[in-house]
Structures are given as structure tokens and as C-alpha cells.
């Protein structure tokens, strides 16, 4: 993984415009593909801490009661969506878990 300092160094060298991407990659010890991605803006500055990363993946809403199945879910409810799909497409085999032994019955 590329450090934030290295990424900033690459950006600085690219904005100066004195070196080619190949020369920047050789100077910094990174691949030309990485330098190209930074030059095109496809690679953003790294997040500084794990808390920032966790905040990126945290749900944007609170769980709500699904009007279809009654479960506490982040809407839209994927279980209801899958059930509608199975009913609409007439799935050949639907597996259900039966009891504590979880013997799979195929219908």
C-alpha cells in the first residue's frame, strides 16, 4: 500500500511538469500504473486512520422495521427482495433449514 507521503510526493512531481510519468515512477519507486492513476485522479489521498475508514463504511441510516417481513433491517430489505424473486421466477430448488440439526430439505 502506498503511503500518504509518497502519494503527495508523486502529486507534487506531476504538477511541476518537469518529469514524465515514467521518470516519476523510477524516482519514487512506484509502478507506472500507480503514477498514471494518481495523474488521472483515479487514486485519492489515503484515509488517515482506521476510524475514518470505519466511518466510510458505516450505514447512513438507522435500521428500520421492514413492512414486508417485520425484521429490523437497513432498507431496502434484501430478504423480501429475494423472496419476491424466487416467487416470480419459480425457483426449482428452495433450501430451508429444519431444526437444530439443520438438515437441508430440497423441495
N, C-alpha and C positions, 0 to 999 in steps of 0.2 A: 504494500500500500504506500502511496506517495504521501510524504509529509506535507503539511500546510506550508512550511517554509520553502520547501523545494518547489511547490506549485507556484508560490508567489514569485520565486526567483525566475521560473520559466516565463511567467506572465510579463515580468519586467524586461527580460531579454527580448521577448517577442515584440513588445510595444516600442522598444528602442528602434527596431527595424534594421539594425546593422548586421545581424546574423540570420542565416537561413534556418529553417526548422531542423534540418539535418545537423547543422553546427550546434544549435542549442541542445539537441538531444545528446550529442557527443560530449559537450561541455558539462552537462548536468548528470550524465549517466542514466538517462531515461530513454525509453523507446521512442522512435519517431511517431508511432501511433498515438502515444500519450501526449506528446508535444502538439501533434495535429489536433487532438481532441480539445486540448486547452485553447489552442489558437481559434478554433471554430466555436468555442463556448459550450461545447458538449460536456465539459467536465467542470463542475462548480467547485468552489473552495470547500474543503473538507469541514465537516462539523467539528467543533472544538472539543466537545465532551460527550460522554455516553448519555448524559441527561438530555442533551439536545437531540440525540438520535432517538431516544425513547419518546420524546415529545413529538417527533415527526410521525411515529407510527401509532401514537395514542389515538383512540377513536375520537371523532369530532363531536359526537353526540352521546347522550346517556342511553343505556338500554331501555327499551320500551316494551310493553306488553303487545305481542303480536295479535292482531284481531282475528287471524285465521286459526292458529293452534294454541294461543294463550301463553306461549313461552316468553320469557324475558330475553329479548334479542336486540341486536343492533339492526334496525330496519334498513333494507327490506329483508324479510325472513327467508333464509336460504332453504330451510326445511320445507316451508309451504311451496316455494318455487319448484323444488324437486318433486314434491308430491303432485303438483299440477302437471308437471312434465310427464311423470310416469302415467298418470291417468289419461292424459291426452294422447300419448304415443303408444299406449298399450304395451308396456314393457313385458317381455316374455318371462323373465325370472325376477321376482322380487324377494330379497332375502330379509328374514326377520329373525331377531334374537329371541329365543324362548327360554325363560327361566334362568337360574343361576349358572347352569352348566353351559349355557349359550350354545345349544345345539342348533345349527343353522338348518332351517327348513326351506326347501325351494319349492315354490308353487308354480 
